[in-house]
């Protein structure tokens, strides 16, 4: 990666932010794009949502594994977290409360989703991580503050994903639960680095319960 920070390049779809009562911030995976994560809307129950999909500079939120020492992924990681905070602020400025703001990410975007939410815990609409965990060589519990106040969180992952060790999923679930989230964790035997129908079904159930 050459750029030291992420430009604010955001694709907006569905309901205009200014008139929406709820919003979802969608974070793509490494090497992917805003368009790729937005393609999930075909399968998700997102009626009435404003969708905000930022695109990472060079299509990568941070250069190394999410399990690398955090210093190696700086300053890109902090820049990515600041970008999400800006989008949350934009939603609030449009009149959407935190309880109407939802987050969803896949792979590198799922790790970033969980990391942002844990560092800025509040009663959000929902948090979805398709194959991800909290970031760092070791999880630094001191980074995480606030309370989720029963925010529904879904984390789905394979039992042997090539990028995300299942132990990190378990550890992430434990911390988010400690912080007051209502976590649904599903580990799928032999699943590839992908999203399956069961995960979509669970997330749709959460979206329908919270909206």
N, C-alpha and C positions, 0 to 999 in steps of 0.2 A: 504494500500500500504506500502511496506517495502522499496523498492529502493527509493532513494531521487532524482534520475535523470533518464532520459531515455537513454538507449543505442541506438547507431545508427544502428538499424536493419531495413534495407530497401529492399523491393522487387522491382526489376526492370523488366519491361515487355515491349513488343513491340520493337520500334526502340532503338538501343543502344544509350546511352546518348552522346557518343563521336561523333556520326554521325547525331544526330537529330537536326532539326531546331526549334522544339517546344517541350515543355514538360508539363506534368500535374502532380502536386503533389496531391495525394489523401489521405485523412485522415479519418480513420475508426471511428466508434462510440464506446461508452463504452462497454466493454466486447466482442468486435468484434476483427477483425484481418485485416492484410493487404490483405489477400486473399478475405475476404468478400467484402471490398470496391472495389477491383479489378474486382469482378464479374460484376460490373456495365458496364465494357467496352463492354459487349455483346450488350448493348442498346445504347451506345454513339458513335458518329461519331469521332473516334480517329485515323483515318488513318494518318500515318506520325509522331505520337506522341511517345516520350519516356515517359513511365509511372513510377513514383516513389511513392511507397506506404510504408511509414515508419510504423513500428508496435510499439505501446506503450508498455513500460514495464508493465507486468501484465495486458495487454490489456485495460489499462485505462490511459487517458492523465492527468487527475487530479482527486482527490478522491471524492470531494463533488459536489453538483449542481453548474452549471455555474452561478447561481444566489446567491451563497454563497459569503460572504466577500472574496476578493481575497487572503488575508493573509492565509485563511484556505486551499486554494488550492496550496499554495507554499510549497516547491520549485518546485513542479512538473509542474505547469503552465509555469513558466519561462524556465524550462528545455525543455518543449515541443516547446515553441516559438523559443528557440535557435536552436533546431533540425531542424525546418523548415527553419530558416535562413541559416543553413549549406547546406540544400538541394538547396535553391535558389542560394547560392554561387557556389555549384557544377554545377548547370545548366549554370551559367554565365561563369564559367571556361571552360565549354565545348563549349562556343561560342554562347549560346542561350541568346538573349537579354531579358530584363524584359517583353517586349511586346510579347514574345513568351512563357512566363511562365504562366501557368493556374493553378488554385487551385480549389479543389472540396472536400467537406466534408459532412458527414451525422451525424446529432445529435450532440454528443459531438465533433466529428470531424468538424461539420459545425460551431459550436461556436468557435473552435480553428482557423478554416480557416478565419472567419471574424475578430477575434481578431488580428491574425498575420497581415492580410492585412491592417487593420486600423492603426496598430502601425507602419507599414512600407509601407505606401501608395506610389504607383508609377503607371505608365501606364503598367499594366499587360495585359496578353491576355484575361483572364476572371477570375471571382471569383464566385463559385457556393456554396451555403449553402442550403442543403436539411434539413430543420428543425433546425434552430439555430438562435442565436443572439449574440451580443457583451457581453463580460464576466464581471461579477461583481455584487455585491448586488445592487449597483448603478453604472451607467456607468460613468467612469471617463474620461471626454473629454480631459483632459490634457495628457492622455496616447497616443493620436492619433496625428500623424504628417505626413506631406507630402501632396501630391495631387494625386488623381487617374487619372486625365486628361482623363476623359470619359472611363475609364475601365468599361466594361460591368459586372454587378453584378446581379446574380439571387438569391433571397431568397424565398423559398417556405415553407409553414407551414400550419398545421391545425388551425382552429379558436379556438380549445380547446385541444391543445396538452397537454399531461400529464406532460411534462418536460419543454416546452418552451411557456411561456405566450405570447399571440399575441401582447400585449402591448410592450414587449421587441423587437419583430420583427419590429414594427412600429418605435420605437425609434432608432433602429439600422439603418433602412433604411434612416431615417432623417439625421443621422450623416454622413453616407457614401455619401449621396447626397450632403450634405454641403461640403464634401471633394472632390467633383468633379466626383463621380462615376455616371454611367448611370444605375440606379437600376431598375430592374423589380422585383416587390414584388407581390406574389400571395398567397392569403389566401384561403384555401379550407375548405368549411363547412363539419364538421364531419369526416374529413380524419383521419385515424389512424396514428400511429407513423411509417410512411413508406414513400415511394417515389412513385408517381403516373405517369401515362403515359403522362399527360399534362406537368408535370415538365421536364420529359425527352425530350419531343418535344421542349420545350422552350430552354433548354440548347443546344440541337443539333442545333437549329437555330442560337444561339449565336456563337457556335463553327464554324459553316459554314460561318458566316459573318466575323469572325476574322482570319480565316486561309486561 
